[in-house]
Amino acid sequence: MNNNPESSAPLLTPQTAATKPSESRGDEGQATAEYALLTGAIALVITAVTAWAASTGKIARLLDLVFDHLARGIG
């Protein structure tokens, strides 16, 4: 055994035991929140475009063109 008083000092000092800066600020969920906001914004844009296209009848015309083209190719 080593009887040196310095060798029995704690291994972690306040400086080395400090947490990471991101953990001390409490921003662990920031990336999740950003993804949720981005996903919500994309969903809003898709909803708006779909509502506009449905109100103008463009989706029905597009589907008619696609199905007509497929029907001509099969028959």
C-alpha positions in Angstrom: 0.0 0.0 0.0 1.1 3.5 -0.7 0.8 5.7 2.4 1.2 8.9 0.4 -1.8 11.3 1.3 -1.8 12.6 -2.2 -2.5 9.2 -3.7 -5.8 8.9 -1.7 -7.1 12.1 -3.2 -10.3 11.7 -5.2 -9.8 10.9 -8.9 -12.4 13.4 -10.0 -12.0 17.1 -9.3 -14.8 19.6 -9.9 -13.2 20.5 -13.1 -12.9 17.0 -14.5 -16.3 15.9 -13.2 -18.2 18.7 -15.0 -20.8 17.5 -17.4 -20.7 18.2 -21.1 -21.8 21.8 -22.0 -24.8 20.5 -23.9 -26.0 18.5 -20.9 -25.7 21.5 -18.6 -27.8 23.7 -20.8 -30.6 21.2 -21.0 -30.8 21.0 -24.8 -30.7 17.2 -25.2 -34.1 17.2 -27.0 -33.3 20.1 -29.3 -32.7 17.9 -32.3 -36.0 16.0 -31.7 -37.9 19.3 -31.5 -36.3 20.5 -34.7 -37.3 17.4 -36.5 -40.8 17.6 -35.2 -41.1 21.2 -36.3 -39.7 20.4 -39.7 -42.1 17.4 -40.1 -45.0 19.6 -39.1 -44.1 22.3 -41.6 -43.8 19.8 -44.4 -47.1 18.3 -43.5 -48.7 21.7 -43.6 -47.3 22.4 -47.1 -48.5 19.0 -48.4 -51.9 19.6 -46.9 -52.2 23.0 -48.5 -51.1 21.8 -51.9 -53.4 18.8 -51.7 -56.4 21.0 -50.7 -55.6 23.5 -53.5 -55.3 20.7 -56.1 -58.5 19.0 -54.9 -60.4 22.3 -55.1 -59.3 23.0 -58.6 -60.0 19.4 -59.9 -56.4 18.9 -61.0 -56.1 15.6 -59.1 -59.1 14.1 -60.7 -57.9 15.2 -64.2 -54.4 13.9 -63.4 -55.8 10.5 -62.3 -58.0 10.4 -65.4 -55.0 11.0 -67.7 -53.0 8.3 -65.9 -55.7 5.7 -66.0 -56.6 6.5 -69.6 -52.9 6.1 -70.6 -52.7 2.8 -68.7 -55.9 1.6 -70.3 -54.7 2.4 -73.8 -51.4 0.6 -73.1 -53.1 -2.5 -71.9 -55.8 -2.8 -74.5 
